[in-house]
Amino acid sequence: MASEHVKVVNDQNFQHEVLDSAEPVLIDFTATWCGPCKSIAPFIDQLATEYQGKVKVAKLDIDASPNTPATLGIRGVPTLIVFKGGCEVARQVGAAPKAKIESLFKPHVTG
């Protein structure tokens, strides 16, 4: 079960929730069948709680919403992307420790 602070994003709301967001967005492209995705899920939940109000943390299921991952050239999961001001500023393909995930967006956080 994902943290209450993790936003569910899909093809329909990606523009509004991610590209139009005033705060940096860490989005986890994931799939229910993906073992490495499940291994980093607790880190994603923890970061969403720790950075609440500073970073929007979101998940997008690539099977339920295939158009956005295809547009972004995502070929494997988990893929983590940080967006700021509607632009991609960092990307991590594959599972990573919590500190590595945090390092993707931390330089883009203000305050």
ABEGO torsion letter per residue (X at the ends): XBBAABBBBBAAAAAAAAAABABBBBBBBBBAABAAAAAAAAAAAAAAAAABGABBBBBBBAAABAAAAAAAGBABOBBBBBBBGGBBABBBBEBBBAAAAAAAAAAABBX
